[in-house]
Structure formats: structure tokens, C-alpha cells
Amino acid sequence: MSCRITVAGPLGVAATRAVRAQYGHVVLSTREPGRHTVLTLDSLDQPALRSLLTLLWDFGHDVIAVSTRTVHSRTMEQIP
């Protein structure tokens, strides 16, 4: 699943480093500069999402919103 997490204020340097070290490629963007930061991640399962939320809370960030989107993969079967 992909997910988008909005936190209040800017994401601190230490939190940014920790998130990138743990989860790899993360897109950071701001809404209303200085008021909200949006983290966008792909290929995240539910335990990883919970771990990320805990990491953000441990760094003192207030989570404003979380949205997820499940990506379904289809497999094609060959029929004889």
C-alpha cells in the first residue's frame, strides 16, 4: 500500500534522517509552508505504517492525517 501522512509543522532533521534510514525513498512536501509536512511512501505494509507513526510520535510530531491506498496486483494465468 502507499500512504500519505500529514504532520503539524516542519519535520525535524533528525526525524527526516531516521525516516529515510528506515524506509528508504520518502517524498516530503509542505502545505502552507511551515504549518504542515506531508510524507508520501510507497510499498508500505501495516506493521511498517504503525512503526512509522510511532517513530514520528517519538520525535514529538503531531500526526494530523493518514491516508492509505492499496495497490492490487493482478496475475495472469495461462489457460491451456
MODELLER restraints for C-alpha pairs under 7 A, 6 or more apart:
rsr = mdl.restraints
at = mdl.atoms
rsr.add(forms.Gaussian(group=physical.xy_distance, feature=features.Distance(at['CA:1:A'], at['CA:42:A']), mean=6.38, stdev=0.5))
rsr.add(forms.Gaussian(group=physical.xy_distance, feature=features.Distance(at['CA:1:A'], at['CA:43:A']), mean=5.20, stdev=0.5))
rsr.add(forms.Gaussian(group=physical.xy_distance, feature=features.Distance(at['CA:1:A'], at['CA:44:A']), mean=5.33, stdev=0.5))
rsr.add(forms.Gaussian(group=physical.xy_distance, feature=features.Distance(at['CA:1:A'], at['CA:45:A']), mean=6.16, stdev=0.5))
rsr.add(forms.Gaussian(group=physical.xy_distance, feature=features.Distance(at['CA:1:A'], at['CA:68:A']), mean=6.55, stdev=0.5))
rsr.add(forms.Gaussian(group=physical.xy_distance, feature=features.Distance(at['CA:1:A'], at['CA:69:A']), mean=5.44, stdev=0.5))
rsr.add(forms.Gaussian(group=physical.xy_distance, feature=features.Distance(at['CA:1:A'], at['CA:70:A']), mean=4.21, stdev=0.5))
rsr.add(forms.Gaussian(group=physical.xy_distance, feature=features.Distance(at['CA:1:A'], at['CA:71:A']), mean=5.50, stdev=0.5))
rsr.add(forms.Gaussian(group=physical.xy_distance, feature=features.Distance(at['CA:2:A'], at['CA:41:A']), mean=5.63, stdev=0.5))
rsr.add(forms.Gaussian(group=physical.xy_distance, feature=features.Distance(at['CA:2:A'], at['CA:42:A']), mean=4.14, stdev=0.5))
rsr.add(forms.Gaussian(group=physical.xy_distance, feature=features.Distance(at['CA:2:A'], at['CA:43:A']), mean=5.52, stdev=0.5))
rsr.add(forms.Gaussian(group=physical.xy_distance, feature=features.Distance(at['CA:2:A'], at['CA:44:A']), mean=5.92, stdev=0.5))
rsr.add(forms.Gaussian(group=physical.xy_distance, feature=features.Distance(at['CA:2:A'], at['CA:68:A']), mean=5.69, stdev=0.5))
rsr.add(forms.Gaussian(group=physical.xy_distance, feature=features.Distance(at['CA:2:A'], at['CA:69:A']), mean=5.29, stdev=0.5))
rsr.add(forms.Gaussian(group=physical.xy_distance, feature=features.Distance(at['CA:2:A'], at['CA:70:A']), mean=6.42, stdev=0.5))
rsr.add(forms.Gaussian(group=physical.xy_distance, feature=features.Distance(at['CA:3:A'], at['CA:40:A']), mean=5.80, stdev=0.5))
rsr.add(forms.Gaussian(group=physical.xy_distance, feature=features.Distance(at['CA:3:A'], at['CA:41:A']), mean=5.42, stdev=0.5))
rsr.add(forms.Gaussian(group=physical.xy_distance, feature=features.Distance(at['CA:3:A'], at['CA:42:A']), mean=6.43, stdev=0.5))
rsr.add(forms.Gaussian(group=physical.xy_distance, feature=features.Distance(at['CA:3:A'], at['CA:67:A']), mean=5.63, stdev=0.5))
rsr.add(forms.Gaussian(group=physical.xy_distance, feature=features.Distance(at['CA:3:A'], at['CA:68:A']), mean=4.27, stdev=0.5))
rsr.add(forms.Gaussian(group=physical.xy_distance, feature=features.Distance(at['CA:3:A'], at['CA:69:A']), mean=6.25, stdev=0.5))
rsr.add(forms.Gaussian(group=physical.xy_distance, feature=features.Distance(at['CA:4:A'], at['CA:38:A']), mean=6.60, stdev=0.5))
rsr.add(forms.Gaussian(group=physical.xy_distance, feature=features.Distance(at['CA:4:A'], at['CA:39:A']), mean=5.57, stdev=0.5))
rsr.add(forms.Gaussian(group=physical.xy_distance, feature=features.Distance(at['CA:4:A'], at['CA:40:A']), mean=4.50, stdev=0.5))
rsr.add(forms.Gaussian(group=physical.xy_distance, feature=features.Distance(at['CA:4:A'], at['CA:41:A']), mean=6.55, stdev=0.5))
rsr.add(forms.Gaussian(group=physical.xy_distance, feature=features.Distance(at['CA:4:A'], at['CA:66:A']), mean=5.82, stdev=0.5))
rsr.add(forms.Gaussian(group=physical.xy_distance, feature=features.Distance(at['CA:4:A'], at['CA:67:A']), mean=5.25, stdev=0.5))
rsr.add(forms.Gaussian(group=physical.xy_distance, feature=features.Distance(at['CA:4:A'], at['CA:68:A']), mean=6.38, stdev=0.5))
rsr.add(forms.Gaussian(group=physical.xy_distance, feature=features.Distance(at['CA:5:A'], at['CA:38:A']), mean=5.56, stdev=0.5))
rsr.add(forms.Gaussian(group=physical.xy_distance, feature=features.Distance(at['CA:5:A'], at['CA:39:A']), mean=5.15, stdev=0.5))
rsr.add(forms.Gaussian(group=physical.xy_distance, feature=features.Distance(at['CA:5:A'], at['CA:40:A']), mean=6.58, stdev=0.5))
rsr.add(forms.Gaussian(group=physical.xy_distance, feature=features.Distance(at['CA:5:A'], at['CA:65:A']), mean=5.75, stdev=0.5))
rsr.add(forms.Gaussian(group=physical.xy_distance, feature=features.Distance(at['CA:5:A'], at['CA:66:A']), mean=4.57, stdev=0.5))
rsr.add(forms.Gaussian(group=physical.xy_distance, feature=features.Distance(at['CA:5:A'], at['CA:67:A']), mean=6.53, stdev=0.5))
rsr.add(forms.Gaussian(group=physical.xy_distance, feature=features.Distance(at['CA:6:A'], at['CA:36:A']), mean=6.51, stdev=0.5))
rsr.add(forms.Gaussian(group=physical.xy_distance, feature=features.Distance(at['CA:6:A'], at['CA:37:A']), mean=5.63, stdev=0.5))
rsr.add(forms.Gaussian(group=physical.xy_distance, feature=features.Distance(at['CA:6:A'], at['CA:38:A']), mean=4.40, stdev=0.5))
rsr.add(forms.Gaussian(group=physical.xy_distance, feature=features.Distance(at['CA:6:A'], at['CA:39:A']), mean=6.41, stdev=0.5))
rsr.add(forms.Gaussian(group=physical.xy_distance, feature=features.Distance(at['CA:6:A'], at['CA:63:A']), mean=6.01, stdev=0.5))
rsr.add(forms.Gaussian(group=physical.xy_distance, feature=features.Distance(at['CA:6:A'], at['CA:64:A']), mean=5.36, stdev=0.5))
rsr.add(forms.Gaussian(group=physical.xy_distance, feature=features.Distance(at['CA:6:A'], at['CA:65:A']), mean=5.05, stdev=0.5))
rsr.add(forms.Gaussian(group=physical.xy_distance, feature=features.Distance(at['CA:6:A'], at['CA:66:A']), mean=6.46, stdev=0.5))
rsr.add(forms.Gaussian(group=physical.xy_distance, feature=features.Distance(at['CA:7:A'], at['CA:36:A']), mean=5.61, stdev=0.5))
rsr.add(forms.Gaussian(group=physical.xy_distance, feature=features.Distance(at['CA:7:A'], at['CA:37:A']), mean=5.34, stdev=0.5))
rsr.add(forms.Gaussian(group=physical.xy_distance, feature=features.Distance(at['CA:7:A'], at['CA:38:A']), mean=6.45, stdev=0.5))
rsr.add(forms.Gaussian(group=physical.xy_distance, feature=features.Distance(at['CA:7:A'], at['CA:61:A']), mean=6.41, stdev=0.5))
rsr.add(forms.Gaussian(group=physical.xy_distance, feature=features.Distance(at['CA:7:A'], at['CA:62:A']), mean=5.52, stdev=0.5))
rsr.add(forms.Gaussian(group=physical.xy_distance, feature=features.Distance(at['CA:7:A'], at['CA:63:A']), mean=4.39, stdev=0.5))
rsr.add(forms.Gaussian(group=physical.xy_distance, feature=features.Distance(at['CA:7:A'], at['CA:64:A']), mean=5.18, stdev=0.5))
rsr.add(forms.Gaussian(group=physical.xy_distance, feature=features.Distance(at['CA:8:A'], at['CA:35:A']), mean=5.92, stdev=0.5))
rsr.add(forms.Gaussian(group=physical.xy_distance, feature=features.Distance(at['CA:8:A'], at['CA:36:A']), mean=4.61, stdev=0.5))
rsr.add(forms.Gaussian(group=physical.xy_distance, feature=features.Distance(at['CA:8:A'], at['CA:37:A']), mean=6.46, stdev=0.5))
rsr.add(forms.Gaussian(group=physical.xy_distance, feature=features.Distance(at['CA:8:A'], at['CA:61:A']), mean=6.70, stdev=0.5))
rsr.add(forms.Gaussian(group=physical.xy_distance, feature=features.Distance(at['CA:8:A'], at['CA:62:A']), mean=5.48, stdev=0.5))
rsr.add(forms.Gaussian(group=physical.xy_distance, feature=features.Distance(at['CA:8:A'], at['CA:63:A']), mean=6.44, stdev=0.5))
rsr.add(forms.Gaussian(group=physical.xy_distance, feature=features.Distance(at['CA:8:A'], at['CA:64:A']), mean=6.32, stdev=0.5))
rsr.add(forms.Gaussian(group=physical.xy_distance, feature=features.Distance(at['CA:9:A'], at['CA:34:A']), mean=5.33, stdev=0.5))
rsr.add(forms.Gaussian(group=physical.xy_distance, feature=features.Distance(at['CA:9:A'], at['CA:35:A']), mean=4.38, stdev=0.5))
rsr.add(forms.Gaussian(group=physical.xy_distance, feature=features.Distance(at['CA:9:A'], at['CA:36:A']), mean=4.61, stdev=0.5))
rsr.add(forms.Gaussian(group=physical.xy_distance, feature=features.Distance(at['CA:9:A'], at['CA:37:A']), mean=6.15, stdev=0.5))
rsr.add(forms.Gaussian(group=physical.xy_distance, feature=features.Distance(at['CA:10:A'], at['CA:34:A']), mean=5.53, stdev=0.5))
rsr.add(forms.Gaussian(group=physical.xy_distance, feature=features.Distance(at['CA:10:A'], at['CA:35:A']), mean=6.77, stdev=0.5))
rsr.add(forms.Gaussian(group=physical.xy_distance, feature=features.Distance(at['CA:10:A'], at['CA:36:A']), mean=6.24, stdev=0.5))
rsr.add(forms.Gaussian(group=physical.xy_distance, feature=features.Distance(at['CA:10:A'], at['CA:37:A']), mean=5.56, stdev=0.5))
rsr.add(forms.Gaussian(group=physical.xy_distance, feature=features.Distance(at['CA:11:A'], at['CA:37:A']), mean=6.42, stdev=0.5))
rsr.add(forms.Gaussian(group=physical.xy_distance, feature=features.Distance(at['CA:15:A'], at['CA:56:A']), mean=6.99, stdev=0.5))
rsr.add(forms.Gaussian(group=physical.xy_distance, feature=features.Distance(at['CA:15:A'], at['CA:59:A']), mean=6.32, stdev=0.5))
rsr.add(forms.Gaussian(group=physical.xy_distance, feature=features.Distance(at['CA:20:A'], at['CA:26:A']), mean=6.35, stdev=0.5))
rsr.add(forms.Gaussian(group=physical.xy_distance, feature=features.Distance(at['CA:26:A'], at['CA:39:A']), mean=6.47, stdev=0.5))
rsr.add(forms.Gaussian(group=physical.xy_distance, feature=features.Distance(at['CA:26:A'], at['CA:40:A']), mean=5.86, stdev=0.5))
rsr.add(forms.Gaussian(group=physical.xy_distance, feature=features.Distance(at['CA:26:A'], at['CA:41:A']), mean=5.31, stdev=0.5))
rsr.add(forms.Gaussian(group=physical.xy_distance, feature=features.Distance(at['CA:27:A'], at['CA:39:A']), mean=5.70, stdev=0.5))
rsr.add(forms.Gaussian(group=physical.xy_distance, feature=features.Distance(at['CA:27:A'], at['CA:40:A']), mean=5.07, stdev=0.5))
rsr.add(forms.Gaussian(group=physical.xy_distance, feature=features.Distance(at['CA:27:A'], at['CA:41:A']), mean=6.70, stdev=0.5))
rsr.add(forms.Gaussian(group=physical.xy_distance, feature=features.Distance(at['CA:28:A'], at['CA:37:A']), mean=6.82, stdev=0.5))
rsr.add(forms.Gaussian(group=physical.xy_distance, feature=features.Distance(at['CA:28:A'], at['CA:38:A']), mean=5.68, stdev=0.5))
rsr.add(forms.Gaussian(group=physical.xy_distance, feature=features.Distance(at['CA:28:A'], at['CA:39:A']), mean=4.83, stdev=0.5))
rsr.add(forms.Gaussian(group=physical.xy_distance, feature=features.Distance(at['CA:28:A'], at['CA:40:A']), mean=6.57, stdev=0.5))
rsr.add(forms.Gaussian(group=physical.xy_distance, feature=features.Distance(at['CA:29:A'], at['CA:37:A']), mean=5.78, stdev=0.5))
rsr.add(forms.Gaussian(group=physical.xy_distance, feature=features.Distance(at['CA:29:A'], at['CA:38:A']), mean=5.19, stdev=0.5))
rsr.add(forms.Gaussian(group=physical.xy_distance, feature=features.Distance(at['CA:29:A'], at['CA:39:A']), mean=6.73, stdev=0.5))
rsr.add(forms.Gaussian(group=physical.xy_distance, feature=features.Distance(at['CA:30:A'], at['CA:36:A']), mean=5.74, stdev=0.5))
rsr.add(forms.Gaussian(group=physical.xy_distance, feature=features.Distance(at['CA:30:A'], at['CA:37:A']), mean=4.50, stdev=0.5))
rsr.add(forms.Gaussian(group=physical.xy_distance, feature=features.Distance(at['CA:30:A'], at['CA:38:A']), mean=5.93, stdev=0.5))
rsr.add(forms.Gaussian(group=physical.xy_distance, feature=features.Distance(at['CA:31:A'], at['CA:37:A']), mean=6.22, stdev=0.5))
